[in-house]
Every structure is written in C-alpha cells, then in structure tokens.
Amino acid sequence: MRPIEVVDRLGRWSSGRGPLYLLLAARLRHLIDDGELPPGAVLPPDRALAGALAVGRTTVVAAYDLLRAEGRIMRRQGSGTRVAGVPTAGVVEDAPVDPIFLDSLEARDDDVLLAICAAPGDPPPQLAEAFVEIAPQLSRISNDIGYYPYGHPALRKALAARYTARGVRTSFEQIMVTNGGQQALSLLAHALVSPGDQVLVEAPTYPGALEVFREEGAVLRGLPVGLDGFEAAVRERRPAVAYVIPTYQNPTGCVLSALRRQRLAGAGVPLIEDEVPADLGFPGEELPTPMAAYSESVISIGSLSKSIWGGLRIGWIRASTPLINRLARLRAVRDLGGNVPTQLAAVHLLPLLDGPDLHHTLKSRHDHLHKLLTHAFPTWDIPTVTGGQCLWVRLPYGDGTSFAQTALRHGLAILPGAGLDVTGASDTHLRLHFRAPEPALTEAVHRLTKAWSAYHPPATRIPPRPTIAI
C-alpha cells in the first residue's frame, strides 16, 4: 500500500492529546480492527510513511513497534511491514489464529467447538420466571420515558444493599448500571485515561480490559498477578489508573488476601477492582470483602454475565458519587440508558448469586475438566482453582499461539496465553474454561488430545493476533 493511500485513510490522526506515536498507533489500530487495512495488507516503509505524514521516522517506528507487540502487524526483514492475519510469501508457517471478538461471541455454523468465551451457555430457568414476575410492574408504569443513564433506581438500590451487606457501605447514588461489565470498563477507561497515560495491569489478565485501555492510547505496564511490586511501580511510573481482578483472577484463579487488598487500596492511585468473577466461588468458599471497603479511590465493577447469563447485559460500577455523575454524563452521550425490563428482572435474579446451584455446578465442571486433562496430558502443568471459570495451563514445550492453530484445525477454538499478557511472559500458556456442560468438556478434551498428538512447534514463534475473549 502506497504511503499516500495510508495517509488518506488515517485522516486527522494527529488531533488529540498525547505523544504522536501513540496517536498514530491508535489510528492505525482502528483501521486494522475495522478492516480498512485488511489482513496481509502491506504498510509503507518507516521513512516513506514518515515523509508523507511530515513526522520523524522515530514516530513511525515507535507506532509500528507498539502494534507489532500487540500482534496487529508483522515486521520481517525483506518482507516489509504487514497487517497480521495472512502469511507472507515464501513463509510456510500458518497465519495467526484469528477467533476474534465477534467470532468468539456469536454462534457458528461450522463444527468448531468454541472454548474461548467463558460464560454460561444457557440462561437459567429463573430468568424467564423473573420476566413473568415483572410483567405487572411494567403494566403500571406511567409518566416515565424509560431513560435512565444512571440505571433504574430499583436495581441501583438492590446493588447498593448487596455491597453494604458485604461490608462496603454504599448508597444508591454510588451505583451506575451499565450494559454489561465491558461497557463499565469502557466508560471508566474513557473517563480516566488519556493517550500516553500509564496503566498498571496484571500479567496475565482479562484481554478485554487490555483492548479497552489500548483504545484510549494507554501505555500498559504489566506486573505479576496481584500487582506484585505495585507500590514501587506507582512511585516510578505515576500511572493514571491500575486494574486488578482480586477474586478468582481471570485467567489464573488467584485470590488476594485481605492484607494485600488493603495495601493496594491504600497506594493512592485510582484502582479499578474487577469483581465480575467474584461470585463464582466453589461451595464453602467465603466471598472476600471488596477492596472498595478500604478506600474511596477503589472503583468496583461487576456483572451478571458470568454468573447468570451474558445475554442479560447487566453490569455496574460502584464509585464515589462525583465519579458516577461524570460517568453518567459520558454514558448519556453514547447511550441514554439500558433496557428497563431487563434491569427490573435483574433485581429478582441477584439472590441467585448467593444460592448453592451456581457454585455446585462450577465445582463439578471444574473437577470434571481437571480430571480429564490430567489423565490425557500428564506432562502439562494444570493447577486447580477454588473458583472462577477457567484453568491456566502451561504447555511443556512449544507455544500457545501455534498450538491454538493446530487445535483449530481439529475443531476446537482455544485461547492462547500470549494475548492476555502485555509482558510477553505467557507464551507457553492456554486458558481453558470449564463453564460448558460436562459432555461438551469431554468432547473438547477429545479434540485437544488429537491436536496435541499432531502438534509440531514452529521453528520461529508466530506473533499472536489480538483477541477479545470473555
């Protein structure tokens, strides 16, 4: 692709705050993700694009390096710079596995078994019952246009009461209901992060959060799970925000101690506490006190997507009232409010989070998958967890990205660890979830076994394709 063509597509890429290379990378990222720069497209050489844009070559190099680290482009000596997704001429390795966002969320017509999206596959019967219960309530609504940028008061009050019962005194003014946890993250990133800002994240962590922060032009800095070294990183990096999953961490399943939560909360940095997996404990596991109990600088987010059903699109933010007001103004510009009947139904579904059925089912499916995996793959490192939705598996050789390609050829879409870790230290890992019914888990292991038997690691590592997985 000629430099002038890329310049035309870039448009007003330089308008905005932050270093030029981050703004250029952000605009190229949008063009790649939207398909305007398709897989395999050749990008201009550094000097040619820099000349066309009237910027220094180092700006283009830095932008390309950032996109290469994310897996969106490939750079090879003699082959130039290309959008990831299609192998370059003369290279016999496979293209990067590409079960990205939409393909991993929507049902497919082929025989590929999706083991990427860790969410309930079927709505519980109580969901239909909840909608039946609210029907009379809907019939009585009058003089109400139904727009609630903050969320319906009934659900906000119910969520505030649940936080208070868990040891975090909360008023309904501190709650905002969102269309799922992903919208909650997106609103917070837009409100708190500017291009070039440093954001501290765990390595590995939830990949959907990484994509949200990248969309805002953040510089992501990875720390070990639990944000080990957080205090020193805060002093050295002065981050705009930090993001942590303290309970049944996605993907490792780790749970932070009360002392560790208290120390993180007191570091003086806005801290996003992702509590989406927190309700997924196994029977007998005590639900830890949210980190928001230790500091008002902690912002909690939650969702019913992993505990009840993703199709509900019910999430929330618990924060200070001024921040909630600011977020509501941002939300009103994009979305005047969520679905009112669904929010009213969610009020009736909240008690399910503390019921036994969910937790016993999770434990049974975890044990089933772990038993099958340890029997089929005695050389794999497969730690158990006490809650959550996935196992964090380490391969004895090879890398997760190339093995995911082999698995896809055997009808199984799995999530390689490289896309979950900004430090690049999780190449040998896979995330395998246990949310599916036991027959589906059995079939997944059967296909995984055949894939492992056929697997031959490539001579050179294949860069990961960015994946948004749930």
N, C-alpha and C positions, 0 to 999 in steps of 0.2 A: 504494500500500500504506500502510495506516494505521501511525502510529508504534508503537501497542501491538502490532500483528502482528509488526513487525520486532523489537521488544523480546523478544517471546515466543520468536522464533527465535534471537535472539542468545544466550539463556541466560546462563551465567556467564562472559560475555566479559571481565569485569574482573579475573578471577582470574589472577594471573601477575605476572611482573616486567616492568618497562619502562614507558615513557610510555603514558598512557591512549589517545592517538590511535593508536599502533601496535597496541595490543591490540585496539582496536575495528576497525581496518582488517584485522587478521589474522582476526578472527571473521567479518566481512563477506566477506572473500576466500574463506573456507571455504564459506560459504553460497552464494556465487555459483558457485564451482567445482564444488560438489556438486549444483547445480541447484535448491537450495531457494529461491534468488532467481533465477528464470529470466530469460533474455534479454528485454529490454523492460520488465521489472518497474520500476514507479515507486517510488523510495525517498522517505522522508519529507523534508520541508524541513529545513534545518540546525537552525533554532530548535525545531521540533516534536520532532525526534529527541533533541536535547539536553535538552529539558524532560522527555521520557519516561524518559530514562536518568539524569537528575539530574547532568548534567555540563555544563561550559561549552560554549558554542556553538563556540569555537575548537577544541575537541577533535573535534567532528563535522566541521568544515570541514577540519581537517588530515587526518583519516582519509579523507574524500571526495577531497581533492586527491591523496593518495597513490594511491588506487585509480584515479583518473582518469589519472594519469601512467602507470600500469601498463596502461591500456586496458580495465580491467574495468567502468568506469562512464562514462557520458557526462553532461555538465552543460551545459545550454543555457539562455540567458535566455528565460523564458517557457515553457519546456518542462519545467523541473524537472530532477531527477536520475534517471537510468535505468540499469539494468544494460545493458551493451553487448551488441550482437548483433542488435537489431531497430531499424530506423529509426523516429524519432519521427514523429508525424502531421504531414503537410504538408512533410516533408523528402524530396526526391526522390533523394538520394544512396543508394547501396547500403548494406546492413548491412556491418559489418566482416567481412572474410573469416575463416572460422572452421574451418580444418582443425586443430583442437586435438588434444591428446595422443592419445587412443585412435584417432581417425580417421586420424591420420598414421602410426600404427604397425601397425594391422591392415589386412588386405587388404579392398578394397571391391568391391562387386558392380557398380558403375556403370563407365562408360568413362573415369573421371577417372584421368589418369596422375599418380602421386604422385612429385613431385620434391622432397619435403620431407625425408624421412628418409635421411640419408647413411650407409647401411650396406650390406653385401653382401646381394644379393637371393637368393643361392643358397649353401647350405653346400657347402664343398669336398668332394671325394670322400674326402679323408684323414679327415674327421670320422667317417664310417661305419667306416673302417678302424680308427680309434682305439678305437671301442667294441668291435669284434671282438677287438682285442688285449687289452683289459682283462677280457674275459669270464672267462678262467681265474682272474684275480686276484680277481674277485668271488666265484667259487665257493669260494675258500679262506678267505673271511672267517668268523671265528667269535669269540664273546665280544666283540662290537663292536656297540653300539646304533646307530652311524652318525651321532650328533650331534656336529658339530664347529663350535662358534661361531667359532673362530679360522680354520677351514678345514682341509682334510685335510692332514696333515703332508707327504705326498709332494709336493703342489703347492706348499705353502709353501716347502719346501726347494728345489724347482726354480726358483721365482721368486727366492728369495734368491741362488741361484747365478747367475742371469742378471743381477741387479743388481750382484753382485760382479764379474762379468766385464765389466760396463760402467763399472767404476771406482768403484762405491759399495759399500764393504764392508758386507755385510748378513748377519745371522743369521736363521734361520727364525723366531725369536721376534719379529722386527721386521716380519713379514708377516702380514696378515689377508686371507683370501679372502672376497669378497663376491659377492652375486648381481648382478653387473654393476657398471659404473662409477657408475651412477646411485645405487645403494644405498651405495656408498662415499662419494659426495658427501653423501648424506642423513645418514649416520651422523656424518660429520665436522661438518656444519653443526649438528646437534643437540648434539654434544658441545662445540663451541667457540663457539657464537653464542647470545646471549640477546636477547630483544626490546629494540630500541633500540640494539644494538651496531652500530658502523660496520664495513662490509666493503668493502674496495677490490677492484674488478674492472676488467678491461679493457673498453673501449668501442670496438667491439663485442666480444661474447664468446658462448660457448655458452649458449643460452637456458635449457637445463635446469638449469644452475647457478644462474641468476638466480631461477628459481622455487623451488629448494631453499632459498636464503637468505631469500627473502621468506616462505616458510612458517615460518621461525623468527623473523620480525618484525625482520629486519635492515634497517638503513638503508644502501642501496647507493650507493657513490660511484664513478663511472666515471673512469678515467684512460685516456689513449691506449694503443694496443696496445703491449705490452712494459712496461706500468705506468710510462710516462714520467712523471717527477715524483713517483715513489714515496717517496723519502726525505723530501721536504717534506710530502707528504700524511700520512706516518706521524707526523711531529712535530706537525702541526696537528690531525689527526683522531683520533689514537690508536686505530687500528682494532683490532678483536678478531682479525681474520684478513684475509689477502689471497688472491686466487685468480688464477692465471695459467696460460696454455697456452703454454709456451715453444717448442714444436717443432711446426711446421705448424699454427699457431694457427687455431682454428675461430672465425670464418669466413675470415680473411684469408690464411692460409697462411704467415704470417711465422715466421721462426726467429730466436730471440735468440742473440746472440754469447755466447761463454764469459765475457767480461768483464762483460757485462750480467747474466748469470745469477749471477755471483759477487757483484755489488753488491746485487742483490735479496735473495739468500740471507742476506747479512750485515746486513740492516736491523733485525734484532731483533724481527720480527713473525712469528707463525705463518703460514707461506706454503704454501698448497695448490698443488702443481705437478701439473697435469692432463697426464699423459703418454699419454692414450688415442690421440691421433693420431700419436704419436712413431714408431710402427713403419710409417708409411705413406709413407716416403721413396721417391723415384724411383731407378732404377738409378744407382749411382755416388755417391749422396748419403750422406755419413757420418752415422751416428747420433750426435747430440751426447751428451755426458756429462750425466746428470740433475743438476738443481740440488741434489738431496739430497747430492751429493758435497761441497758447500761448507758445509753447515750442518745440524746435527741439528734445527733449527727448521723445516726444509722437510719437508713431508708429501707423498709422491708417491702418485698413484693411477694405475691402469692398467686395461686391459680387453681382452678378445679380441673384443668386439662389432664393432669397426670393421675388424679385421684378419682374423678368421676367419669368425664368423657371430654375429649378435645373439642367436639362439635358444640359444646356449650359456649365457648369463647367467653368465659368469665375469668377475669384476673383482677388484681387490685394492688394499690400502693398504700402503704402506711407511712406517713411522714409528718413533719411539722405542718401546721395549718398554713403558714405563708407559702411553703413549697407546694402544697396541694392546690392552693389558689392559683399559683403560677402555672402549674401543670394543667389545670382545668382550662385556663385561657389558651394554652397551646393546643390542647385537645379540641376545643371548640372550633378552632380554625380548620382542623383536619376532619373532625368527626363530631357532630353535635351531641352524640351520646350513644350508648349501647342499646340493645334490644330490651325493652322494658319487661315483656312477659318472661324472657329468659332470666332476667335478674330477680323477678319475683319467685320464679321456680327455684332459683339457686338458694333462696332463703330456706326453703324446705329441704334442700339437699345437704346443707352444711353439716347437720348431725351425722351424716354418713362417714365423715372424716374420722370420727371417733368410734365408729362401730367396728365390730370384730370381723365382718365378712371381708373387707378390703385387705386387712392385714394378714389374715389366714391364707387368702388366695395368693398374695405376694410371696409369702414364705414357702408355700407348696410349690409354686412355679420356680422360685429360686433354687430350691433343693433339687427339683427335677432336672433343671438345666445343668446345674453344677455336677450332679452325679453322672449325667451323660457325657459331659465334656471331659471330666477327669478320667473316665473309663476309656474314651476314644482317643484322648491326647495326653498321655502320661508325661510327656516332656514339656507341656505348656505350663506356665505359671498362672494359676486361676484362683485368686484369693476369694474367700467367701465374704459376704457383707451382712449387715444386720438390718438393712432396709434399703429403700431406693428402688431402682428399676433396671440396673444393669451390672454386668461383670466387666472388670477392666483386666483384660487378658494380655499376657506378654508371650510373644512367639519365641521359640528357642533360636531361630535363625530367619533370615530374610527380613522383609519389612511389611507392615500392614497394608500399605498402598498397593503394592504389586500383588499381594495375596488377595486383596479385595477384588482385583480384576479377575483372578483365577476363580474365586468364589462366584462372581457374577456370571462367568461362563458356565457354571454348574447350577445356575438358577437361584442364587442366593445373594442379595444385596446387603452387605455389612459395612460398618463404619470404621475405617482405619483411624488410628490414633493421631496421625500427623496433623489432621485438620483441627484437632482440639487443643493443640499445644503451640503457643507462639514462640517457645524457645527451641522447637525442633527436637525435643528430647523424647518424644513418644512414638517415634517411627516404628518401633517393634511391637506396638500395642494394637489391640482391637477393642471396640466397645460392643458387647453383645448384651442385648436386653432380654429380660425374662417376663415381659408383660403379656406375651401371647399365651393362648391355651396350651396345655401340655402336648396334645398331638402335633400342633404347629411347631413347638420347640423340638420335638423328636425329629420331625422332618427336616428342620433347619440343621440339626447336628448331623443327620444323614448326608445332607448335601455338603456340609462343611467337611465331613470326613473324605468324601470323594474329591473335593477341591484340594485338600491338604496332600492327598496321595499324588495328585497331578502337579503340584506346585513346584516350580523351579525358580529360585530367586534370580532377578536380573543381575547382569554384571555391574550396571550402574543404577543408582536409586532413581525412581521415577518421581518427579515432583507431585505433591498432592493437589487435587482440584478442590477449591474451597467448597465446603458442603454445609448447608444449614440443616441440622438434624435436631430432632426434638427429644 
